[in-house]
Amino acid sequence: MACSSVRYGAGCTQEVGMDCKNLGAKKVCLMTDGNLVNLPPVKTAMESLERANVPYKIYDKVRVEPTDESFKHAIDFAKAENFDVFVAVGGGSVIDTCKAANLYSTDPEADLLDYVNAPIGKGLPVRHELKPLIAVTTTAGTGSETTGVAVFDYLPTQSKTGIAQRALRPTLGIVDPLHLQYMPERVTAYSGIDVLCHALESYTALPYNERSPAPTDPILRPAYQGSNPMSDIWCQHALRVTSKYIKRAVFDSDDLEARSAMHNASSYAGIGFGNSGCHLCHGMSYPIAGLVRDYKPEGYKGSGPIVPHGLSVCVTSPAVFRWTGSSCPERHIHSAEMLGADVTNVKKADAGRVLSDTLLKILDELKVPNGLEDVGYSSQDIPAMVKGALPQKRLLNLSPKPVEADHLSEIYENSMKIY
Amino acid sequence: MACSSVRYGAGCTQEVGMDCKNLGAKKVCLMTDGNLVNLPPVKTAMESLERANVPYKIYDKVRVEPTDESFKHAIDFAKAENFDVFVAVGGGSVIDTCKAANLYSTDPEADLLDYVNAPIGKGLPVRHELKPLIAVTTTAGTGSETTGVAVFDYLPTQSKTGIAQRALRPTLGIVDPLHLQYMPERVTAYSGIDVLCHALESYTALPYNERSPAPTDPILRPAYQGSNPMSDIWCQHALRVTSKYIKRAVFDSDDLEARSAMHNASSYAGIGFGNSGCHLCHGMSYPIAGLVRDYKPEGYKGSGPIVPHGLSVCVTSPAVFRWTGSSCPERHIHSAEMLGADVTNVKKADAGRVLSDTLLKILDELKVPNGLEDVGYSSQDIPAMVKGALPQKRLLNLSPKPVEADHLSEIYENSMKIY
């Protein structure tokens, strides 16, 4: 299996054991979290590995919203064994942690920061061979099963950062809608909105051919290259599917059609943003998640105070797109249209407002809290948030409009109350 | 570079040397044909390899419309050296030949027929590691830079067949629109129609979840899996782009916008049909090409009598889709609409006719010959054609309607004169 691909269909997780066998696996690292380890998706993977007589070891200590420490814990586990194939069963946190375990256990001398995005890390390009990684996604949000990105909280600077390297892309992503019925309502809502923002940010990101300076060596190209014709196809499709199914998927866990449509949409958007990249909503989301005080959303078991990723991303989206609207009005208007707005006679000058209003309507229908205040922040927190967002160069640089600290403050301010 | 990806943009061929260096290349096999070897695309690749100080050897004996013999010649060339990276610069014939050279030189004991599609070959799954292959496409048609397919004429049975294995998919496809200005009008027309048929056949192919029996082991899944949600995205997009740009691209070699749009469309369609698959037009095209007598189209230098692939494919398309229309009328009507037809008030019963008429209009505008008679065939040739088409099980099985010899005869008969 020399190239990365995606398999989807109800029950296709049952083949994961054969896939490992076909990859010549002698010892598989099966990664998941403490909650999923007792649920059918992991059981299905284990039974499949046993049917195929492929030896495996389970690591179920993955942290929801991983940190450098939880990454290191998983990396040490992988280093101690001699795994030849990695299988991640879970959401973005599990898959991202497994990517890190694969990356660093195959390059034992490397320091964690070597491959982490600059400026926090060195952002060195990966030049060694990783082991095959099969990513069985149990959420419909991150699209991590299709991307070369692994996100984590870097505790020393209290900032969210990540590793973005094509080499991290899973060998095989498995999208099995049967897993989605285990997603609580809020998890479905916030991961679904994450999909929506992946697609919107990628579709409105700085175009790939306006990024400069061009790298002298293709290996130095960022994994996030800016909006481009291929990514556009995926993002537009993901927007249409999301707009059609997200509400049904959130409020009816038995609506397999809607949930599997969202599952596919998250892969579509993942393939899109995985090579074009997100910008402000994601760049600004990291401090919102990182500085959390005591917000505890329902449905997020086994985690302390947390602002779920999708919530931390979407809460600024109305203000973000109102601000970016003037940079590429056609794409903002077209996005609003794909999200169900009537855009006949909309003037370019109103592009940002129209998309912003369309988003607000969707967020409201999905019962998203009313802005940063509802998740425990006040204007006093804005300087710290700006400080946390500024290092997210990889994302901020893809903003269709050059962005400075003042713009970030203004967007955070406008996101305190959104309705 | 563990996964296959596509790079596009004017001039991006200049990076191929660095790409090889980044792959650790010590000795590159640069494959092309006797015509291209003197043209800028190959020169650009050579200069790039030299700038990067990567040693390479050129093989320029690729045959347009390759045969088992021309494949073997290229394979022997590769076996004699110790290449660690393959670079193909050319159209489908060059890229397909390079895929075969890579596949068999990395498994020297294998017999050519081991990996060739059944029933002509054994269709064994590839289980060994191939060398990285970079495919620089100089035509906008086959999409071979994105697929795991290599097509050739098997001389002993005078039939077109191929190797369809995911492992053949190039590590990197390079889509550089600067190369397209070297495509003569007819080459642009026939390769452009090939794109159109790739997309149409894949979009109307038997759905992936109706293919049966399901293989017991995922490695036994055919590379062509039937129409599916991911492929649909690419095919629909390719149809819209093709319908918008093909005429401009064909009749104005200086229209870089149109030609690069078609270049991207061929990759889009390639990614689509590469995992869903074509059906009747392609399955029936092989004897049309294989039994050629004295047809010599303009613009095809250095080849004897030949029915260009795209022509052999599209000439039956009006009859094919008129016949398949009843199997999935919605998709036939939607295809006609994407190709510019007004489908308001079209009844499902007319789906096949409407798509067929839409195709005829396009073929006529592109000055495609008036059916099989114009390329030198008569009704007497039909039995031989049916005999040549029947072994194309991999393709015929994807027909949305079960197809027998009589149906093939009827379609060939209806394709003698198309206007």
Interface residues (C-beta under 8 A of the other chain):
Chain A: M1 A2 C3 S4 S5 V6 R7 Y8 G9 E15 M18 D19 N22 R127 E129 L130 R166 A167 R169 T171 Y208 N209 D217 P218 I219 P229 M230 I233 W234 H237 N264 Y268 N275
Chain B: M1 A2 C3 S4 S5 V6 R7 Y8 G9 E15 M18 D19 N22 R127 E129 L130 R166 A167 R169 T171 Y208 N209 D217 P218 I219 P229 M230 I233 W234 H237 N264 Y268 N275
